[in-house]
Amino acid sequence: MPAEPFEARYRARSLWLDGLPGSLTPRRSLEASADCDVAIVGAGFTGLWSAYYLKQHQPDLRVTLVESEVAGYGPSGRNGGWVSSGLSGSAKLYRRSHGQDAVVRAQRETQTTVDEIGRVVEQEDIECGYLKAGWLMAATSPPQEQRLADSERSARALGATAQDWQTLTPEQVDAYARVEGRIAAAYSPHGARIDPARLVRGLAEACERLGVVIHERTPALELASGRVRCPGGELRATTVLRATESYTTQLPGQSLRYLPLYSLMIATEPLPPEVWDELGWRDGLLIGDRHHLFFYAQRTADGRIAIGGRGAPYQLRHPISVQNERSDSVRARLERVLRRHFPAAADAAITHHWGGPLAVPRDWSMAVHFNPGTGLGYAGGYSGHGVVAANIGGRTLADLVLGRDSDLTTLPWVGHHSRRWEPEPLRFLASRAIVRVLESADVHEDTHGTRACRTALLSPVMPPH
Ligand SMILES: Cc1cc2nc3c(=O)[nH]c(=O)nc-3n(C[C@H](O)[C@H](O)[C@H](O)COP(=O)(O)OP(=O)(O)OC[C@H]3O[C@@H](n4cnc5c(N)ncnc54)[C@H](O)[C@@H]3O)c2cc1C
């Protein structure tokens, strides 16, 4: 097939993929059986960081990646570009299995990883607009303010200092950005803005410079100890790592491992300097809120607002499909959020709307596994907070595979086990209930300014706090 149709199809997946310089022509597929030491399935952040650190530690290791589309095709090339601290999982569950110290170390690791990503970006000369200006979490109603206070307490219990977590009055918030309707906010310096597609594609090139072989348009049909079966042949390897996040549910026997929920985004046209002056939004600052269906936004390197949120309904027949990447109702909600909180940008044209599937484990808690006996491993289940987590997952897998004694291999997600989701239609009903209840709780809280107790109904399908 000629390169053109792929190019258009890949660029349509996100603002970031659309804006990539150069060509998106797929790399050579795997056309015959081959041998390597480590075979990695999936060229998103998890797969590429794993490959990157493996080669950093052991340059002569033969590492081959197979990717069903192109590097960065999945959420790694589509996300909100929040490189931000915070656990991708339940502190309570992790504490139960590994103790308080391990959870404190895990929290700290998510903070230092923001800098680790910045370090590699600089070292590998990846132009992805990385700018570390922190994140701001605004509260726009008393129940949101209460949730911020709860989060602050949890953060302090995990060792957050006054530097790591700062609670701001409305006037103090304005020094970071003018968020209409804010009654309070939290600020943390542990956040950086990126263009995710440029990072993931730049990382693929950095891996190739280290000698990693990447085959694109090469779907893995089956993963087993010692081999990955692909249409063009078999990849034989001592170690096989799965880095397929939500797409794991499409592999044989894995459909209930995660709930594939969609997160969707919109982006404005580039805004003129006078609008940015009015918004008073520090460059690089990440902004979100504490609605149950929260928004996450960034000021992009080319001067747009890119803003995203959840709430797209799960589709029973086609849980992962390009049809699920756009939704009139989510787009309308995001446009309302934009106009409400950033009125200076209210008239800006919306140039892009896109989305991607998240992998939500039954307990909403990420895991990293490696079995030296079978040589099989994986990292994932980030529930939509995977940019930092995938770097940690990749570094941890590299240490586990190479038998390196490191602090990473005793973090609480290593060996963590989440049970499977209930079979359909129960998983479908649970996912629809999550969206409906959270949506209506937000409407209640916005209208009445009081906490909506109905979210307690979701406790059987949400992680313990
Ligand atoms: C709209 C949106 C916004 C988000 N915003 C943020 C954010 O701001 N900050 C944050 O931390 N997280 C965010 N996330 C989540 C984050 O993007 C993901 O957690 C992260 O990118 C996961 O990386 P990954 O490499 O594990 O998986 P993916 O990026 O999903 O990569 C998996 C890759 O595997 C390939 N693949 C799948 N099956 C096969 C197969 N059988 N054979 C070969 N290849 C296969 C896929 O094509 C894909 O390229 C967001 C997600 C979305 C959808």
PDBQT file of the ligand as one rigid body, heavy atoms in Angstrom, charges set to zero:
ROOT
HETATM    1  C1  LIG A 501      -6.586  11.644  25.589  1.00  0.00    +0.000 C 
HETATM    2  C2  LIG A 501      -5.607  11.135  26.612  1.00  0.00    +0.000 A 
HETATM    3  C3  LIG A 501      -4.977  12.037  27.446  1.00  0.00    +0.000 A 
HETATM    4  C4  LIG A 501      -4.054  11.579  28.378  1.00  0.00    +0.000 A 
HETATM    5  N1  LIG A 501      -3.358  12.500  29.105  1.00  0.00    +0.000 NA
HETATM    6  C5  LIG A 501      -2.373  12.094  29.926  1.00  0.00    +0.000 A 
HETATM    7  C6  LIG A 501      -1.544  13.048  30.548  1.00  0.00    +0.000 A 
HETATM    8  O1  LIG A 501      -1.649  14.248  30.297  1.00  0.00    +0.000 OA
HETATM    9  N2  LIG A 501      -0.603  12.597  31.433  1.00  0.00    +0.000 N 
HETATM   10  C7  LIG A 501      -0.453  11.260  31.692  1.00  0.00    +0.000 A 
HETATM   11  O2  LIG A 501       0.373  10.910  32.541  1.00  0.00    +0.000 OA
HETATM   12  N3  LIG A 501      -1.164  10.330  31.037  1.00  0.00    +0.000 NA
HETATM   13  C8  LIG A 501      -2.107  10.716  30.141  1.00  0.00    +0.000 A 
HETATM   14  N4  LIG A 501      -2.803   9.794  29.429  1.00  0.00    +0.000 N 
HETATM   15  C9  LIG A 501      -2.441   8.373  29.575  1.00  0.00    +0.000 C 
HETATM   16  C10 LIG A 501      -1.133   8.054  28.846  1.00  0.00    +0.000 C 
HETATM   17  O3  LIG A 501      -1.168   8.561  27.545  1.00  0.00    +0.000 OA
HETATM   18  C11 LIG A 501      -0.919   6.548  28.812  1.00  0.00    +0.000 C 
HETATM   19  O4  LIG A 501      -1.042   6.031  30.123  1.00  0.00    +0.000 OA
HETATM   20  C12 LIG A 501       0.445   6.174  28.274  1.00  0.00    +0.000 C 
HETATM   21  O5  LIG A 501       0.702   6.808  27.048  1.00  0.00    +0.000 OA
HETATM   22  C13 LIG A 501       0.544   4.665  28.119  1.00  0.00    +0.000 C 
HETATM   23  O6  LIG A 501       1.704   4.348  27.412  1.00  0.00    +0.000 OA
HETATM   24  P1  LIG A 501       1.963   2.873  26.916  1.00  0.00    +0.000 P 
HETATM   25  O7  LIG A 501       3.191   2.862  26.139  1.00  0.00    +0.000 OA
HETATM   26  O8  LIG A 501       1.879   1.951  28.084  1.00  0.00    +0.000 OA
HETATM   27  O9  LIG A 501       0.697   2.519  26.031  1.00  0.00    +0.000 OA
HETATM   28  P2  LIG A 501       0.252   3.047  24.578  1.00  0.00    +0.000 P 
HETATM   29  O10 LIG A 501       0.615   4.452  24.363  1.00  0.00    +0.000 OA
HETATM   30  O11 LIG A 501      -1.190   2.642  24.461  1.00  0.00    +0.000 OA
HETATM   31  O12 LIG A 501       1.115   2.181  23.587  1.00  0.00    +0.000 OA
HETATM   32  C14 LIG A 501       0.823   0.845  23.304  1.00  0.00    +0.000 C 
HETATM   33  C15 LIG A 501       1.302   0.575  21.900  1.00  0.00    +0.000 C 
HETATM   34  O13 LIG A 501       1.175  -0.820  21.642  1.00  0.00    +0.000 OA
HETATM   35  C16 LIG A 501       0.735  -0.998  20.315  1.00  0.00    +0.000 C 
HETATM   36  N5  LIG A 501       0.088  -2.311  20.265  1.00  0.00    +0.000 N 
HETATM   37  C17 LIG A 501      -1.074  -2.667  20.829  1.00  0.00    +0.000 A 
HETATM   38  N6  LIG A 501      -1.345  -3.969  20.609  1.00  0.00    +0.000 NA
HETATM   39  C18 LIG A 501      -0.302  -4.457  19.900  1.00  0.00    +0.000 A 
HETATM   40  C19 LIG A 501       0.015  -5.733  19.350  1.00  0.00    +0.000 A 
HETATM   41  N7  LIG A 501      -0.803  -6.781  19.522  1.00  0.00    +0.000 N 
HETATM   42  N8  LIG A 501       1.166  -5.875  18.675  1.00  0.00    +0.000 NA
HETATM   43  C20 LIG A 501       2.010  -4.835  18.496  1.00  0.00    +0.000 A 
HETATM   44  N9  LIG A 501       1.749  -3.598  18.981  1.00  0.00    +0.000 NA
HETATM   45  C21 LIG A 501       0.613  -3.410  19.672  1.00  0.00    +0.000 A 
HETATM   46  C22 LIG A 501      -0.215   0.158  20.097  1.00  0.00    +0.000 C 
HETATM   47  O14 LIG A 501      -0.413   0.430  18.722  1.00  0.00    +0.000 OA
HETATM   48  C23 LIG A 501       0.485   1.284  20.839  1.00  0.00    +0.000 C 
HETATM   49  O15 LIG A 501       1.354   2.017  19.993  1.00  0.00    +0.000 OA
HETATM   50  C24 LIG A 501      -3.770  10.198  28.498  1.00  0.00    +0.000 A 
HETATM   51  C25 LIG A 501      -4.397   9.293  27.654  1.00  0.00    +0.000 A 
HETATM   52  C26 LIG A 501      -5.309   9.752  26.708  1.00  0.00    +0.000 A 
HETATM   53  C27 LIG A 501      -5.982   8.771  25.808  1.00  0.00    +0.000 C 
ENDROOT
TORSDOF 0
